[in-house]
């Protein structure tokens, strides 16, 4: 793998679907899309990690960040874990951190 490929490892495009690997932080002071850490994008949310509620909250938060409806984001795995993979259908906008990696 080339060095340039490593910079994109936390996300991948599959047609118009953006696949994101997430390292979630629940109970944070604020909701934020942070910088990548290894092959995951760090995302913090204020919600409590209880029965997947923090993941549901994260999906709603990220839907606004990507300009899509929450129904356009699929949690592939990690609903009750800090390690997640999301599929975002046809995002209308991209957070700055993804533009910086392009």
N, C-alpha and C positions, 0 to 999 in steps of 0.2 A: 504494500500500500504506500502510495506517495505521501509526502508530508502534507500537501494540500488536502488530500482526502481525509486525513485525520482531523482537520479543522471542522469538518462537516459531520462528524460521527454521531452527534447527539440528535440529528434530524436527517430525514431522507424524503425525497419526493417520490411518490408512486402515482404518476399521472397528475391529477389535480388534488390528490390526497397528501397532506403533510403528516408524516409519521414522526412523532416526538418521543424521545426517552426523557422522563422527568425524574428528578430527585426532589420530592416534596418536603416542605417543612410546615407542619401544622402549628397552630397556636403562636404564630409570629405576631410582631407588633403591627405589621401592615401587609397588605397583599402586594406582591411584586414578582415580576419576571426578572431574575437575576442573571448571572453569567454561567456559562457551562462549567461543569466540573467533570472531567473525564468524558465519558460518553453520555452524560445526562445534563439536561438544562435544569438549573436550580429555580424552583418556584416556591415562594412562601405564601401562606394564607393564614388569616386570623382564626379560622374555624377549628373547633375541637376534633381530634381524631377518634370519632365514635361511630362504629358500624358503617364506615364509608361516607359519613357526612362531610368530612373534610374534602374528600375526593369530589363529591357532588358540588360543594362550594367552589372548589378549584375549577371544575368544568365550567361553571357559570362565570367565574372571573376570567378564565381564558377565552371563553366565547366572546366577551366584550373586547379583549385584547386582539383577537384575530378577526373581529368583525363578522362573526357567524352566530347562529343560534346554538344553544346548548345541545339541541338534538343533532347538530352536525359534528359533534365530538363524541367519538367512541372510545371508551376505556378498554383497551385490548387486554391488559393485565395490571394488577396492582391496586385494585379498588380499596383494599384495606392494608396497603403497604406504602412506604415512602418511595419505593421504586415502582414507577408506572410507565406504561407506554400508551400514548394517545394517538388516534387517527383523526385528523381535522379535515373535513371535506371542504374543498375550495375556499381557503381563507381569503378574505377580502383585504386584509392588511396583515403586516408582519411586525412583531416587536423589533426594536432596534438591534438586539443581540443577534437576530438571524440575519439582518442586513449586514452587520459587521462581519459575519462569517462567510458571506457570499463572495 
